[in-house]
Amino acid sequence: MTVRDPISAPDAEGRPRRVTRRFPLFTRDTARPEGGGRAASGAAPAPARQWPTLLVLGVVGAGLLLTALDQFRYGTMLIGVALLGGAALRWLLPGVGMLAVRSRFTDIATYGILGLTIVLLALMVQPNPLLEIPFLKDTLHFTVSS
């Protein structure tokens, strides 16, 4: 038997199976993100299996509590640090449970950029900013005065 089309491994009866490069019309299953498995064994209770996610959410909750208690700068910095910690956990651990949303690279980039942005904005908040970036001040004056 001669097969001219691309083939994959033979089927259960030993005949070559035809394959196509087109995506299927209907998706029958979804793949879990890389690293989206449990962070602990299946025998552990649910909170132990999702400890990286609970850690990040706990730190974000503490940051929100600080913000609600009128410590805006420190609360938002803690939220940013929580996201940076989520990026570090995603990078270092093979399984992070529900902290894995997309591919490893996308998760690390998203958590890292958002966390760094939140920390920088918290450092620049008025009054008495802890971080001053001169060209941003000049840009603001240029846009407001024009």
Secondary structure, DSSP 8 states (H G I E B T S, - for coil): ----S-B-S--TTS---B--SS--SS-------TT-S-SS-TTS-HHHHTHHHHHHHHHHHHHHHHHHTT-HHHHHHHHHHHHHHHHHHHHH-S--GGG--S-HHHHHHHHHHHHHHHHHHHHH-SSS-S---HHHHHHHHHHHH-
